Amino acid sequence: MTILQALVFPYHFVINYFWSLKILLSELISPITVVNLSEYDIDLINVQKDIAQSYKDYAWDNYLLQQDKIKVIQADISAEQFKKPPSHIWIDLYQDKIKDSEISTVFPQISVGCLELIQSQRATRQRCVSEFTLERNGRQWHINRIASQPFVQTEALIASNDALDYRLTPRTFKELPDHLFDDNLKGKLRAVAEQTCEHRPSTQRLSIVVHHTVVWCDAKQAGSNSPEGIHQDGMDFIVSALCIERRNVQGGRSIVYGADKATPIFAMELQPGQGIFQPDARTSLWHEVTPISVKNLPCPVIAPLSALMSWFWHEFKKIPAFYIIASQLRYCQMR
């Protein structure tokens, strides 16, 4: 696969420029905090350097690739045809139980052009996952890495009542390589724990899932870290995006919406080192990250060698997040 662009989301915390914004957003019933890694003595350059050497170890996200193919199919067939297949057909496609060669049998009316477009689709996201429990002892946090379980978001919600939320099905991702469970990642975990305590001072224990992601795009295909659109992740708190690196991309704008799921109350194109911390489940806040596309063409080829963010998008249980090259930490759930 020729890859021209990547978007990575790492960890981010607030810089001085954002203090007035931080104060304003803290007045919301469900406060939103822009964070910057520099506030937690985390060296972004070192983070980028260490992560870049491991992009090649990230696994391609086949779930997202299948979801992209489903969107191509749904755009080609009629509304009447769309309603005919039982929901398990879409789930089988998502889980790659129905192969590309079988699609024309399942959807006899599908066009030749659509089948060709399906064949041309390429994976645009790489991902690893890591899971932790954090326990508070005085002012210190003890971090314990545990084996990651199949990832299923049973309390996740999407804004559209007509769409199928594939996040409700269990997904299995590659474990983060041990050498990336380093002081930088531990520092990010502690930073998230401290941020959580600002909102819930009585917190003594946290369960955190970090999604380390790299999102790519090229001249023909955009990249996305939010294919479900406007949504909630079903976690107590999330770092919805933590940008580690951006390379020649545009887009990747983080947007937080109010209770109507349509009115933006906050929007920001996160830069490397920045992230958004917010409560999620059982709140009026909804969010999405817009797709990325190539900024300047022609652009040099970038091999799938360096990217993280969770994309790096790093997510905490979704906390990893990413924009152009890497990100980690998306959501953290309290216990």
KEKE-3310 file (N, C-alpha, C; in steps of 0.2 Angstrom, whole numbers, plus 5000, padded with zeros to 4 digits):
npx = (5004:5003:5007:5003:5000:4999:4991:4993:4989:4993:4997:4989:4990:4984:4991:4998:4991:4978:4972:4961:4951:4951:4946:4933:4927:4927:4916:4905:4892:4896:4911:4924:4941:4956:4971:4989:5004:5016:5013:5014:5027:5031:5041:5038:5045:5054:5044:5038:5049:5052:5040:5039:5048:5042:5030:5029:5026:5013:4997:4987:4970:4958:4945:4940:4943:4934:4922:4923:4921:4908:4901:4903:4896:4883:4881:4879:4868:4850:4838:4828:4834:4843:4836:4833:4842:4845:4851:4862:4869:4876:4884:4892:4899:4906:4914:4922:4917:4910:4917:4925:4923:4911:4902:4894:4885:4877:4872:4864:4861:4871:4883:4895:4905:4905:4909:4922:4927:4926:4936:4947:4949:4959:4967:4967:4971:4981:4983:4986:4983:4982:4980:4976:4976:4974:4979:4977:4988:4989:4997:5002:5001:4999:5003:4997:4999:4988:4982:4974:4957:4945:4938:4924:4910:4898:4890:4891:4885:4877:4874:4865:4849:4847:4858:4869:4878:4894:4903:4897:4900:4911:4929:4945:4961:4979:4991:5000:5017:5029:5040:5035:5028:5033:5042:5036:5023:5018:5018:5008:4997:4997:4994:4982:4975:4976:4969:4957:4954:4953:4940:4933:4937:4937:4941:4949:4953:4956:4951:4959:4959:4970:4971:4982:4985:4987:4983:4981:4981:4979:4980:4969:4961:4953:4957:4951:4947:4936:4924:4911:4904:4896:4896:4895:4907:4903:4910:4916:4925:4934:4949:4947:4954:4971:4984:4999:5007:5007:5007:5008:4994:4977:4962:4955:4949:4943:4927:4915:4899:4883:4868:4859:4865:4870:4873:4888:4898:4911:4926:4941:4957:4968:4985:5001:5004:4993:4977:4960:4951:4937:4921:4910:4900:4883:4881:4878:4886:4893:4903:4915:4928:4934:4937:4954:4964:4975:4986:4996:4999:5010:5015:5028:5031:5026:5031:5022:5028:5030:5020:5008:4996:4985:4982:4993:4983:4980:4972:4962:4955:4949:4958:4969:4974:4974:4981:4989:5000:5002:4994:4987:4977:4962:4949:4945:4939:4930:4932)
npy = (4994:5011:5024:5041:5050:5054:5053:5057:5055:5060:5064:5077:5093:5108:5124:5140:5149:5144:5146:5155:5150:5137:5141:5146:5134:5126:5130:5124:5112:5099:5099:5104:5101:5107:5100:5100:5092:5097:5103:5093:5090:5081:5077:5081:5079:5069:5059:5058:5054:5041:5034:5034:5025:5014:5012:5003:4992:4992:4986:4985:4992:4982:4982:4995:4996:4987:4994:5005:4999:4995:5007:5011:5002:5004:5017:5015:5006:5006:5014:5006:4993:4994:4992:4979:4968:4959:4964:4957:4954:4966:4966:4954:4958:4968:4961:4954:4942:4940:4939:4949:4944:4938:4948:4952:4942:4943:4956:4957:4968:4977:4989:4987:4997:5000:4988:4988:5000:4995:4986:4994:5000:5004:5000:5013:5016:5012:5002:4999:4992:4995:4991:4996:4997:5009:5013:5023:5030:5039:5053:5048:5037:5020:5011:4997:4986:4977:4962:4965:4965:4959:4972:4981:4992:4993:5003:5013:5027:5033:5048:5046:5039:5029:5023:5009:5004:4999:4997:4991:4978:4965:4969:4964:4969:4972:4970:4983:4984:4979:4988:5000:5003:5014:5027:5039:5035:5031:5043:5050:5043:5045:5059:5059:5053:5062:5073:5068:5067:5080:5083:5073:5071:5061:5050:5034:5023:5018:5012:5010:5011:5011:5017:5016:5024:5026:5037:5037:5045:5048:5054:5049:5044:5048:5049:5043:5044:5044:5036:5033:5045:5058:5055:5046:5038:5030:5030:5034:5045:5053:5055:5062:5065:5065:5072:5067:5069:5078:5077:5085:5086:5090:5095:5084:5089:5092:5091:5096:5093:5099:5094:5093:5086:5092:5106:5114:5116:5118:5118:5113:5112:5101:5102:5094:5087:5092:5089:5083:5083:5076:5073:5059:5047:5047:5061:5077:5079:5077:5070:5072:5068:5076:5070:5067:5074:5075:5089:5096:5094:5088:5076:5069:5051:5042:5030:5016:5018:5026:5031:5036:5037:5037:5040:5044:5040:5041:5033:5033:5021:5023:5033:5036:5046:5053:5063:5066:5058:5050:5044:5042:5036:5036:5034:5034:5024:5024:5015)
npz = (5000:4995:5005:5008:5017:5035:5051:5067:5084:5100:5117:5125:5134:5143:5137:5141:5133:5132:5144:5148:5140:5146:5159:5155:5149:5160:5167:5162:5164:5162:5162:5150:5146:5139:5136:5138:5135:5139:5151:5160:5162:5151:5138:5122:5110:5113:5115:5102:5095:5100:5098:5084:5080:5081:5074:5064:5070:5073:5071:5056:5055:5052:5055:5053:5039:5034:5038:5030:5017:5018:5019:5006:4999:5004:4999:4986:4984:4983:4993:4996:4994:5004:5016:5015:5019:5033:5049:5053:5042:5039:5050:5048:5037:5042:5051:5042:5038:5027:5011:4999:4986:4988:4989:4978:4977:4988:4987:4974:4965:4965:4958:4945:4945:4959:4965:4960:4966:4980:4979:4978:4990:5004:5020:5032:5045:5059:5073:5091:5107:5124:5142:5158:5176:5189:5205:5219:5230:5243:5237:5226:5211:5208:5194:5185:5173:5163:5154:5139:5135:5124:5115:5118:5117:5126:5131:5122:5111:5096:5086:5075:5072:5063:5059:5061:5075:5075:5085:5096:5095:5099:5098:5093:5096:5092:5105:5113:5110:5123:5125:5123:5134:5143:5152:5147:5143:5155:5162:5155:5159:5172:5172:5167:5177:5187:5181:5181:5195:5198:5194:5201:5216:5225:5219:5219:5212:5195:5179:5164:5147:5133:5117:5104:5090:5072:5059:5042:5026:5008:4991:4985:4995:5010:5028:5043:5061:5067:5062:5066:5067:5075:5092:5108:5119:5129:5141:5158:5158:5145:5135:5122:5111:5108:5102:5094:5083:5067:5049:5035:5033:5032:5041:5053:5064:5081:5088:5099:5104:5110:5119:5109:5099:5088:5088:5089:5103:5106:5097:5089:5081:5085:5090:5089:5105:5111:5119:5123:5137:5144:5152:5148:5146:5150:5150:5143:5132:5116:5103:5089:5077:5063:5046:5039:5026:5012:5013:5005:4989:4975:4987:4997:4999:5013:5023:5031:5045:5055:5067:5079:5090:5096:5086:5078:5087:5102:5115:5129:5134:5127:5126:5119:5106:5090:5078:5066:5066:5078:5092:5108:5121:5125:5132:5149:5162:5177:5192)
capx = (5000:5006:5004:5005:4999:4998:4989:4994:4986:4996:4994:4990:4987:4984:4996:4996:4986:4972:4969:4955:4947:4950:4941:4926:4924:4926:4909:4900:4889:4900:4917:4929:4948:4961:4977:4995:5009:5021:5011:5015:5034:5032:5044:5034:5050:5056:5038:5038:5055:5051:5035:5040:5052:5038:5025:5029:5024:5006:4993:4981:4964:4954:4938:4939:4943:4927:4917:4923:4918:4901:4899:4903:4890:4877:4880:4878:4862:4844:4835:4824:4839:4847:4832:4831:4847:4845:4857:4868:4873:4881:4889:4896:4903:4911:4919:4925:4915:4908:4923:4924:4921:4904:4897:4889:4880:4873:4869:4864:4860:4877:4886:4902:4909:4905:4914:4929:4929:4927:4943:4952:4949:4965:4967:4970:4972:4985:4981:4988:4979:4985:4975:4979:4972:4978:4977:4979:4991:4991:4997:5005:4997:5002:5001:4997:4997:4984:4981:4969:4951:4941:4936:4917:4908:4891:4886:4892:4879:4879:4869:4860:4845:4846:4864:4871:4885:4898:4907:4894:4902:4918:4934:4951:4967:4985:4993:5005:5023:5031:5045:5032:5025:5038:5040:5032:5016:5016:5017:5002:4992:4996:4991:4974:4972:4976:4964:4950:4953:4950:4933:4930:4942:4936:4943:4954:4955:4954:4952:4960:4961:4973:4971:4987:4982:4990:4979:4984:4977:4983:4977:4963:4957:4954:4958:4946:4948:4929:4920:4904:4901:4894:4895:4898:4910:4901:4915:4915:4929:4938:4953:4944:4960:4978:4988:5006:5011:5004:5012:5006:4987:4972:4956:4956:4946:4939:4921:4911:4892:4878:4863:4855:4869:4870:4876:4895:4900:4918:4929:4948:4961:4973:4991:5005:5005:4987:4972:4954:4948:4930:4916:4907:4894:4877:4881:4875:4891:4894:4909:4918:4934:4933:4942:4960:4966:4982:4987:5000:5001:5012:5019:5033:5028:5028:5030:5019:5034:5030:5014:5005:4991:4980:4983:4993:4978:4981:4966:4961:4949:4949:4961:4974:4970:4979:4979:4992:5004:5001:4990:4986:4973:4955:4944:4946:4933:4931:4929)
capy = (5000:5017:5029:5047:5055:5050:5058:5054:5059:5058:5066:5084:5096:5115:5128:5146:5152:5141:5147:5159:5145:5132:5143:5146:5128:5123:5132:5120:5107:5094:5103:5101:5103:5107:5099:5100:5087:5101:5105:5087:5088:5076:5079:5079:5077:5062:5054:5057:5050:5034:5031:5034:5019:5008:5013:4997:4987:4993:4982:4988:4991:4979:4984:5001:4995:4984:4999:5009:4996:4995:5014:5011:4998:5008:5023:5012:5003:5010:5014:4999:4988:4995:4990:4972:4964:4959:4968:4953:4954:4971:4964:4949:4961:4971:4956:4951:4935:4940:4941:4954:4940:4936:4954:4953:4937:4946:4961:4956:4974:4981:4990:4985:5002:4999:4983:4991:5004:4991:4982:4999:5003:5002:5002:5020:5016:5007:5003:4994:4994:4993:4992:4997:4999:5014:5014:5029:5029:5046:5058:5044:5032:5014:5008:4990:4984:4970:4960:4968:4961:4961:4979:4981:4998:4992:5009:5019:5029:5037:5053:5044:5033:5025:5019:5003:5006:4993:4997:4987:4971:4964:4969:4962:4973:4970:4973:4987:4981:4981:4993:5007:5005:5018:5033:5044:5033:5031:5050:5052:5039:5049:5065:5058:5052:5069:5077:5065:5069:5087:5083:5068:5071:5055:5044:5030:5018:5019:5007:5014:5008:5016:5015:5019:5024:5030:5037:5039:5047:5049:5059:5046:5041:5051:5045:5045:5041:5044:5034:5032:5051:5061:5049:5045:5032:5026:5029:5040:5051:5051:5060:5061:5065:5067:5073:5067:5072:5079:5077:5087:5084:5095:5092:5081:5094:5089:5095:5094:5096:5099:5089:5091:5082:5096:5112:5114:5121:5118:5115:5114:5107:5100:5102:5090:5088:5094:5084:5086:5078:5077:5067:5056:5043:5050:5068:5080:5080:5072:5073:5068:5071:5076:5066:5071:5073:5078:5096:5099:5089:5082:5075:5063:5045:5041:5023:5015:5016:5030:5034:5034:5042:5033:5038:5042:5042:5038:5034:5030:5017:5026:5039:5038:5049:5055:5067:5064:5052:5046:5047:5036:5038:5039:5034:5030:5022:5024:5009)
capz = (5000:4995:5010:5007:5023:5041:5056:5073:5090:5106:5123:5125:5139:5141:5137:5144:5128:5133:5151:5148:5137:5151:5164:5153:5148:5167:5170:5160:5169:5160:5159:5145:5147:5134:5140:5135:5138:5143:5158:5165:5161:5146:5132:5116:5105:5114:5113:5095:5092:5103:5095:5077:5079:5082:5070:5060:5074:5074:5066:5052:5058:5047:5056:5049:5032:5032:5038:5024:5012:5020:5017:4998:4997:5006:4995:4979:4983:4984:5000:4997:4995:5011:5021:5015:5022:5041:5052:5054:5036:5040:5055:5045:5032:5047:5054:5037:5037:5020:5007:4993:4981:4989:4990:4972:4978:4994:4984:4966:4961:4966:4952:4944:4948:4966:4966:4959:4972:4985:4979:4979:4997:5008:5027:5033:5052:5062:5080:5096:5113:5131:5147:5165:5182:5193:5211:5222:5237:5245:5231:5221:5208:5206:5188:5184:5166:5163:5148:5136:5134:5118:5116:5116:5120:5126:5132:5117:5108:5091:5085:5071:5075:5058:5058:5065:5079:5075:5092:5101:5094:5102:5093:5096:5093:5094:5111:5113:5112:5130:5126:5123:5141:5145:5157:5144:5143:5162:5164:5152:5163:5179:5170:5166:5183:5191:5178:5184:5202:5198:5194:5206:5221:5229:5215:5221:5207:5188:5174:5158:5141:5129:5110:5101:5083:5067:5054:5036:5020:5002:4987:4983:5001:5016:5034:5049:5067:5070:5057:5068:5067:5081:5096:5114:5119:5135:5147:5162:5156:5139:5131:5115:5106:5111:5096:5094:5077:5061:5044:5029:5033:5034:5044:5060:5069:5086:5089:5105:5103:5115:5120:5103:5095:5082:5090:5092:5109:5106:5091:5089:5077:5090:5087:5093:5112:5114:5119:5126:5142:5146:5154:5142:5147:5154:5150:5137:5127:5110:5100:5083:5074:5056:5043:5037:5019:5011:5013:4999:4983:4977:4993:4998:5001:5020:5024:5038:5049:5061:5069:5085:5093:5095:5080:5084:5091:5108:5118:5135:5133:5121:5127:5114:5101:5086:5072:5060:5066:5083:5098:5113:5127:5123:5137:5155:5165:5184:5195)
cpx = (5004:5003:5007:5005:4998:4995:4990:4992:4990:4992:4994:4987:4987:4990:4994:4990:4979:4969:4963:4950:4945:4945:4934:4923:4923:4919:4904:4898:4894:4907:4922:4936:4952:4967:4983:5000:5014:5019:5013:5023:5035:5035:5041:5039:5052:5050:5038:5043:5054:5046:5036:5044:5048:5031:5024:5026:5016:5002:4988:4975:4959:4946:4936:4938:4936:4922:4917:4920:4910:4898:4898:4897:4884:4875:4878:4871:4856:4842:4831:4828:4842:4843:4831:4836:4846:4851:4863:4872:4878:4886:4894:4901:4909:4916:4923:4923:4912:4914:4921:4921:4914:4899:4892:4883:4875:4869:4869:4864:4866:4880:4893:4907:4910:4910:4921:4931:4930:4934:4948:4953:4955:4964:4970:4972:4976:4983:4984:4984:4983:4980:4978:4974:4977:4975:4980:4982:4993:4991:5000:5000:5001:4999:5002:4995:4994:4983:4974:4963:4949:4937:4928:4914:4900:4887:4887:4885:4881:4873:4863:4856:4845:4852:4865:4878:4889:4902:4904:4896:4909:4923:4941:4957:4973:4988:4999:5012:5026:5036:5042:5028:5031:5037:5036:5024:5014:5015:5010:4996:4991:4993:4984:4971:4971:4970:4957:4949:4951:4943:4929:4936:4942:4939:4949:4957:4952:4955:4953:4962:4964:4973:4976:4986:4986:4985:4982:4979:4982:4978:4970:4958:4958:4955:4953:4948:4941:4924:4912:4901:4901:4892:4897:4901:4908:4905:4914:4919:4933:4943:4951:4949:4966:4983:4995:5010:5006:5009:5008:4998:4983:4966:4958:4954:4942:4933:4917:4904:4888:4873:4859:4859:4871:4874:4883:4896:4907:4921:4937:4952:4967:4980:4995:5006:4998:4982:4966:4952:4941:4926:4912:4900:4889:4878:4878:4880:4892:4900:4911:4924:4933:4939:4948:4961:4972:4982:4990:5001:5005:5015:5023:5029:5030:5026:5026:5024:5034:5023:5011:5000:4985:4979:4990:4987:4980:4974:4966:4954:4946:4954:4966:4971:4976:4977:4983:4996:5003:4997:4989:4981:4966:4951:4947:4940:4934:4928:4928)
cpy = (5006:5022:5036:5052:5051:5056:5054:5058:5056:5061:5074:5087:5104:5119:5135:5150:5150:5142:5150:5154:5140:5134:5143:5139:5124:5125:5128:5114:5101:5097:5099:5105:5102:5106:5099:5096:5091:5103:5099:5085:5082:5079:5077:5076:5070:5057:5053:5053:5042:5031:5030:5027:5013:5008:5006:4991:4987:4989:4986:4986:4988:4981:4990:5000:4992:4989:5003:5006:4996:5002:5014:5008:5002:5014:5021:5009:5007:5009:5008:4993:4988:4992:4982:4967:4964:4962:4964:4952:4960:4969:4959:4952:4965:4967:4952:4943:4934:4943:4946:4950:4938:4942:4954:4948:4940:4952:4961:4962:4979:4982:4988:4990:5002:4994:4984:4995:5001:4988:4987:5002:5000:5004:5009:5021:5010:5008:4997:4997:4992:4995:4992:4998:5003:5014:5020:5028:5036:5050:5054:5039:5026:5012:5001:4989:4978:4968:4963:4963:4963:4967:4979:4987:4997:4998:5015:5021:5033:5042:5050:5038:5028:5020:5014:5005:4999:4992:4993:4979:4971:4965:4967:4966:4971:4973:4977:4984:4984:4987:5000:5008:5008:5023:5038:5042:5033:5038:5052:5049:5043:5056:5065:5057:5058:5073:5074:5067:5076:5088:5078:5067:5064:5049:5041:5025:5019:5013:5011:5010:5013:5013:5019:5019:5029:5031:5040:5041:5048:5053:5056:5044:5045:5047:5047:5041:5041:5042:5033:5039:5054:5056:5051:5039:5027:5025:5035:5046:5048:5057:5058:5061:5068:5067:5072:5070:5073:5080:5079:5085:5090:5092:5089:5086:5091:5094:5092:5097:5095:5094:5088:5088:5086:5102:5112:5119:5122:5115:5117:5109:5106:5099:5097:5092:5090:5088:5087:5081:5081:5071:5065:5053:5047:5058:5070:5081:5075:5075:5069:5071:5070:5072:5070:5069:5076:5085:5099:5093:5092:5082:5069:5057:5044:5034:5022:5013:5020:5033:5032:5039:5038:5037:5039:5045:5038:5038:5030:5027:5019:5032:5040:5041:5051:5060:5064:5058:5048:5049:5041:5039:5040:5039:5031:5029:5021:5017:5011)
cpz = (5000:5000:5009:5013:5029:5046:5062:5079:5096:5112:5123:5132:5138:5142:5140:5139:5129:5140:5151:5145:5142:5156:5161:5152:5155:5170:5167:5165:5168:5157:5154:5146:5141:5138:5136:5138:5142:5150:5163:5164:5156:5140:5126:5111:5106:5113:5106:5092:5094:5099:5087:5075:5079:5078:5066:5064:5075:5069:5062:5055:5053:5048:5052:5042:5030:5033:5032:5018:5012:5017:5009:4996:4998:5001:4988:4978:4985:4991:5001:4998:5002:5016:5021:5019:5030:5043:5053:5048:5036:5045:5052:5040:5037:5049:5049:5036:5030:5016:5002:4987:4981:4989:4984:4973:4983:4991:4976:4962:4961:4959:4951:4946:4955:4968:4965:4964:4978:4985:4979:4986:5000:5015:5028:5041:5055:5070:5084:5102:5119:5136:5154:5170:5186:5199:5215:5229:5239:5239:5225:5218:5206:5200:5187:5177:5166:5155:5145:5134:5127:5119:5114:5120:5121:5128:5128:5113:5101:5089:5081:5073:5069:5057:5063:5069:5079:5082:5097:5100:5096:5096:5097:5092:5096:5101:5110:5115:5119:5130:5125:5129:5145:5150:5154:5144:5151:5165:5161:5157:5169:5178:5170:5173:5187:5188:5181:5191:5203:5198:5199:5211:5225:5225:5218:5216:5200:5184:5167:5152:5136:5122:5107:5093:5079:5061:5048:5031:5014:4997:4985:4989:5007:5022:5039:5055:5071:5065:5059:5068:5074:5086:5103:5115:5125:5140:5151:5160:5149:5138:5124:5109:5109:5105:5097:5089:5071:5055:5037:5028:5035:5037:5051:5065:5074:5087:5094:5104:5110:5115:5114:5098:5088:5083:5093:5097:5109:5100:5091:5085:5082:5087:5092:5100:5115:5114:5123:5131:5144:5148:5148:5144:5152:5155:5144:5131:5122:5107:5093:5081:5067:5052:5041:5029:5018:5010:5007:4995:4978:4984:4993:5001:5008:5021:5031:5043:5055:5062:5075:5087:5097:5089:5079:5086:5097:5112:5124:5135:5128:5122:5122:5109:5096:5081:5066:5061:5072:5089:5102:5118:5125:5129:5143:5159:5173:5187:5203)
residu = (MET:THR:ILE:LEU:GLN:ALA:LEU:VAL:PHE:PRO:TYR:HIS:PHE:VAL:ILE:ASN:TYR:PHE:TRP:SER:LEU:LYS:ILE:LEU:LEU:SER:GLU:LEU:ILE:SER:PRO:ILE:THR:VAL:VAL:ASN:LEU:SER:GLU:TYR:ASP:ILE:ASP:LEU:ILE:ASN:VAL:GLN:LYS:ASP:ILE:ALA:GLN:SER:TYR:LYS:ASP:TYR:ALA:TRP:ASP:ASN:TYR:LEU:LEU:GLN:GLN:ASP:LYS:ILE:LYS:VAL:ILE:GLN:ALA:ASP:ILE:SER:ALA:GLU:GLN:PHE:LYS:LYS:PRO:PRO:SER:HIS:ILE:TRP:ILE:ASP:LEU:TYR:GLN:ASP:LYS:ILE:LYS:ASP:SER:GLU:ILE:SER:THR:VAL:PHE:PRO:GLN:ILE:SER:VAL:GLY:CYS:LEU:GLU:LEU:ILE:GLN:SER:GLN:ARG:ALA:THR:ARG:GLN:ARG:CYS:VAL:SER:GLU:PHE:THR:LEU:GLU:ARG:ASN:GLY:ARG:GLN:TRP:HIS:ILE:ASN:ARG:ILE:ALA:SER:GLN:PRO:PHE:VAL:GLN:THR:GLU:ALA:LEU:ILE:ALA:SER:ASN:ASP:ALA:LEU:ASP:TYR:ARG:LEU:THR:PRO:ARG:THR:PHE:LYS:GLU:LEU:PRO:ASP:HIS:LEU:PHE:ASP:ASP:ASN:LEU:LYS:GLY:LYS:LEU:ARG:ALA:VAL:ALA:GLU:GLN:THR:CYS:GLU:HIS:ARG:PRO:SER:THR:GLN:ARG:LEU:SER:ILE:VAL:VAL:HIS:HIS:THR:VAL:VAL:TRP:CYS:ASP:ALA:LYS:GLN:ALA:GLY:SER:ASN:SER:PRO:GLU:GLY:ILE:HIS:GLN:ASP:GLY:MET:ASP:PHE:ILE:VAL:SER:ALA:LEU:CYS:ILE:GLU:ARG:ARG:ASN:VAL:GLN:GLY:GLY:ARG:SER:ILE:VAL:TYR:GLY:ALA:ASP:LYS:ALA:THR:PRO:ILE:PHE:ALA:MET:GLU:LEU:GLN:PRO:GLY:GLN:GLY:ILE:PHE:GLN:PRO:ASP:ALA:ARG:THR:SER:LEU:TRP:HIS:GLU:VAL:THR:PRO:ILE:SER:VAL:LYS:ASN:LEU:PRO:CYS:PRO:VAL:ILE:ALA:PRO:LEU:SER:ALA:LEU:MET:SER:TRP:PHE:TRP:HIS:GLU:PHE:LYS:LYS:ILE:PRO:ALA:PHE:TYR:ILE:ILE:ALA:SER:GLN:LEU:ARG:TYR:CYS:GLN:MET:ARG)
# end
